Amino acid sequence: MRYSKEHKQETHARIVKKASVRLREKGAHGIGVADLMKDAGLTHGGFYAHFDSREALVIEAFGYAMDRSIAHWRKKAEQTPIDKRLAAIVDSYLTPSHRDDLGHGCAIPALSAEIARESPKTRKAFAAKLEQMIEMIAAQIPDVPRKTARKQAMASLATMMGTLVLARVAGSGELSDDILGAGREAVLERVAATKAGAKKAAGKKLAAAARH
């Protein structure tokens, strides 16, 4: 039976979506192609009609998951005053519900350790999406130079994602909740200190210019 181009595109998208959930739940090597196709309601034999290799599916599934995170952050930012956008993103990220939902959560805490061992092609694709995440977060840090905002975005993401990993390791009790809280405070306090430092430096620069 021949299917339309639209049908094939819809099927392809369904496989990627299902795979992105299962890979985050089970890990990049915790589930095989046959199981991924079964989750999508298809046979193993149909896999190569959509993907050249398992690696190709993994790359698309990672990209889909990371795009979803960026879209969620962008929507959260658009609904929040600019000076509170980063806090809104951090607060929505470091939550018990995100901690407990691996399959629909951020791909980086779930899969980054495995990605580091993947092929250069997979790591390159992952790094490109990570770059988009960094730029997205940097855009939510106003009133500081772009280079400073980018540096803070990197530190913020590293803290957020490391916090989520530790919180998941700790389970779902008081220790885990405390880790989430400590991570939120660490990110927001660091950014606040950076903004204060930038404001102070700008004031000194203006004062020096006035004296001359």
N, C-alpha and C positions, 0 to 999 in steps of 0.2 A: 504494500500500500504506500503511495506517495503522499507525503504531507505538504501542506503549504509552507512557505517561508515563515509566515507569522507563527504557525504552529510550532515549527522547529525552534524559533527564537523564544517562544513561551516555555517550551520544554527545557531548553538550555538554561534559561533564567531560573526555572524551578530547581534544576539540579544544583546550580550554584548556591541558591538560597538554602536548600536543605543541607548541602555539604558544609556551608559556613557554620551552621548550627552544630552539626555532628563533629566537625573538626575541633571546634572550641570546647565541646564536651569531652571528647575522647583523645584529643591530641592529633597531630599531623600523621602519626604512625599507629594510632590506636584503632583505626577503622579502614577496611579495604574498599577497593572500587566496587565490588559486588554489593557490599552493604550500603554504600553511598547511593548506588543506583536503585537498590531496593527501597530505600527511604523515599526516593523520588518517584516511586511507582513504576520503575522501568527495569528492563533486563540488563544483565551485565554486558550482553552482546551489543547493546546500543550505545555503549560508552564512546566508542571511537567515531561515532557519527557526530559527536559534539566536541570532543577534545582529542588533541594529538597525543596526550600523555596524562598520566596521573598528576605530574607536576603542573601541567597547564590548568587542571581543575583546582589544585591547591592554591595556585597564584590567584586565580579568579575569586575563589572563595574567601581568601584572606582580604583581597581588595574590596569585595562586597562588604565584609564585616567592618573594615576600617572606614569605608565610605559612610556606612550607617552611623558610626560614632561621630564623624565630622558633621553629618547632617543634623544629628541630635543636638550637638553643641551649637551649631549655627542657629537652629530654631530657638534654643534656650537663650542665646545672646540677643536675638531679635526681639524677644519678649521682655527684656530686662534693661533698665537704665545702664548706660555705658560704664559708669563707675562701679557697678555691681555685677557685671557680666561674668568676670572670672570666678567670683565667689559662687555665682549660680551654677556654673559648670562644675566647679569642684564639689559643691554640695550635692549635685545630682550624680556625680561619679562615685564618690566615696560614701556609699550607702549600703546598708545590710541587703537590700533587694538586689543591687548590682553584684555584691559579693556572692550571693547565693544562686545567681543565675548565669552560670558559665556559658551556656549555649547561646544566649542572646546578649552577652556583655561584650566589653572591649576585647578585641582579638590579641592585643599585645601582651597583657598579663597572662592570658591563657596559652599563648603559643610562641612568645618571643624566644624562649630558651631553645625550642626546637628549630625555629627559623634560623638561628645562629649556626646550626649544623646542616642547613640545607644547601643547595647548589648556589653558585654566585648569581644565577638568573633569578632565583626565588628571593634571595636576600636583596638584590637590587630593586625588585618590584616592591618588596616590603619597605625598604628605605624610602622609596619615592612617596609612598602613602604616609610614612612617618613624617616626612618633610611637610606634607600638607597639614598634618595635625599640628606641627610646631607653628606654622604660619597662622593657623586658625587661632591658636591660643595667644600668640604674640599680638594679634590684632585686638585682643581683649584687654591689653595692658596699656592704657593711654598715659599721656603725660611723661613718657620717658623716651629717649632716643630709640630708634628702631633696633639697633644692634643690641642695646640693653634689654629691650622687650623680647627679642628673640632668645637671648641667653636665659632670661627668666622663664620663658616658655619651655625651654628644654629642661630646666631644673624642675619646673612645676610638673611637667609630664612624667619625668623620672620619679618624682616623689609620689605622685598620684598612683602610678602603675605599680611601683614597689610596695606602696601601702596596701593596695588591693591584693597583691600576691601574699603578703604577710597575713593579712586579715583572713584570707581563704585558708592558709595553712593553720591558723589558730582556731578555725572552726566557726561557730556561730554564737559563742558565749560572750561574757563580759570582756575578756582579753581582746577578742576580735573587734568588738565595738570600740574599745579604747584605742586600738591601733588606727581604726578609721578616723576617729576624732583627732588623734595626734597628727595624722597625715594632713587633714584639712587645715589645722592650725599652722603646721609647718609651711605649707604652700602660701597661705594668705599672709602670714606674718613676714615671710621673706619678700613677697611682692610689695607689701606696704613699706617695708624698710627701704627697698630699692626706690620707690616713688619719693619717699621722704629725702633720700640722699640726692636724687636728681633735682628735686625742688630746691634743696639747700645749695647745691652746686650752681644752679641757675641764678639764685639770689646773689651769691658771691660774684658771679660773672657780671651781673648787672651793676653791682656796687663798684666793682673794679672799673667798669666802663665809665660810670658816673664820675669817678675821681679823676679820670683822664679827659 
